[in-house]
Amino acid sequence: MAYSQYGSPFLKAGKGCAESEGGSGCIKKRGNQYVILNNKKGGIWRDGFASEAEAKKALSAYHANSPATYTGSDKNQKAFEEKERINNQRMHANAIEQARITTEQQNREMAEADRKRHESMNKIREEFKKNN
């Protein structure tokens, strides 16, 4: 029978490690390096950090865009929320602009279809006049 790494107890190491979830923390020293454990799935999320501070910086950068896990100062939280508000406004404005462009394109297409229909009807009328 072949070896399956998915049954390994090392794969689950780290699951639930976040201090916010009652764990002891996800940054661990392994040999001569620091690693960040995966809180949700277990296993190593990132490795190769020379210091604990380096690993903390990487983990902070990951959580920087997650208001649900934000643990910084109120000033930083307000700056984050302002940035988030501006990004949301920008996305909303882009969506409105895209809708406007789409509507203009649809209007041009409808106008072109109407023009072709009128040309076709005029040709039919002319043919009818010639034959009658």
Summary of the structure (lengths in Angstrom):
residues: 132
radius of gyration: 30.8
end to end distance: 90.3
largest distance: 99.2
contacts: 284
relative contact order: 0.06
helix: 63%
strand: 11%
